Amino acid sequence: MPHNDLKGLRISLIAIGIAFLMVYPLMLIWPSGWSWQPGQHEYEQMIIGIYATLGIFLLWASRKPEAHLSLIWFTAWSSAVHGGIMAVQALVDPAERGHLPGDVAALLLVAVVLALLTPRDVVGRIRASD
């Protein structure tokens, strides 16, 4: 795949990686949109740890996305699933509706952007590299 074909994906991976590293500050700045049932510190630490780690790996993947397609597709699909589950929960629980324009929208946006920019022939590429 030519270098320029992945420019949008590289930029998106950098932006998403940085955004995932910003989960903790977002929980502090906008708790109704980013911190579910604020005050559950164990939950918050777990989410911060997971997303900070994923953010670092996405920044690493931005250097050579074609070598990290499985990670990128995992991020797209897991963001869609996580965002979908949270959307249902926010619709069911009126106290959590602030998440719809916050972390729910952000995760669904991540899923869409990565799905649109990431090459779909992951299996073919993996087999070709073996």
Summary of the structure (lengths in Angstrom):
residues: 130
radius of gyration: 15.8
end to end distance: 17.3
largest distance: 50.4
contacts: 367
relative contact order: 0.15
helix: 85%
strand: 0%
